[in-house]
Amino acid sequence: MTFSEAIQSVFSKATKLEGRSPRSEYWYWRLFVFIVSLVTVIPVVLVAMMVRQGDVWALFPFLIAAGAIAVFLWLLTITVTVRRLHDQGVSGWFFLLFLIPSVGWIIELVFMLQPSQPG
């Protein structure tokens, strides 16, 4: 699966928690989220550096836009992660492993790096 195919697939299955997501789709999506996050944070930082202390209100439109994009991408990341877990042959509820302090993200990373289960 190519980068553009993976992004289109995630957007087309935005509300679907059933089904499977191959490893390439998941990791291309994570790369896309990283790139979009950088692109949305840079204007916020630049405006924050340019405004004076009394003009903090000028940041609000940028913060609201960046926050809305972040929430939207976070929701799509949940769906692609649940489908990736289904591809491993485990329940999508394993997504909540990241809530375990210190080791949850490591356990989830191990699941995401494993090859797909047949079926």
Rosetta blueprint (number, residue, H / E / L):
1 M L
2 T L
3 F H
4 S H
5 E H
6 A H
7 I H
8 Q H
9 S H
10 V H
11 F H
12 S H
13 K L
14 A L
15 T L
16 K L
17 L L
18 E L
19 G L
20 R L
21 S L
22 P L
23 R H
24 S H
25 E H
26 Y H
27 W H
28 Y H
29 W H
30 R H
31 L H
32 F H
33 V H
34 F H
35 I H
36 V H
37 S H
38 L H
39 V H
40 T H
41 V H
42 I H
43 P H
44 V H
45 V H
46 L H
47 V H
48 A H
49 M H
50 M H
51 V L
52 R L
53 Q H
54 G H
55 D H
56 V H
57 W H
58 A H
59 L H
60 F H
61 P H
62 F H
63 L H
64 I H
65 A H
66 A H
67 G H
68 A H
69 I H
70 A H
71 V H
72 F H
73 L H
74 W H
75 L H
76 L H
77 T H
78 I H
79 T H
80 V H
81 T H
82 V H
83 R H
84 R H
85 L H
86 H H
87 D H
88 Q L
89 G L
90 V L
91 S L
92 G H
93 W H
94 F H
95 F H
96 L H
97 L H
98 F H
99 L H
100 I L
101 P L
102 S L
103 V L
104 G H
105 W H
106 I H
107 I H
108 E H
109 L H
110 V H
111 F H
112 M H
113 L H
114 Q L
115 P L
116 S L
117 Q L
118 P L
119 G L
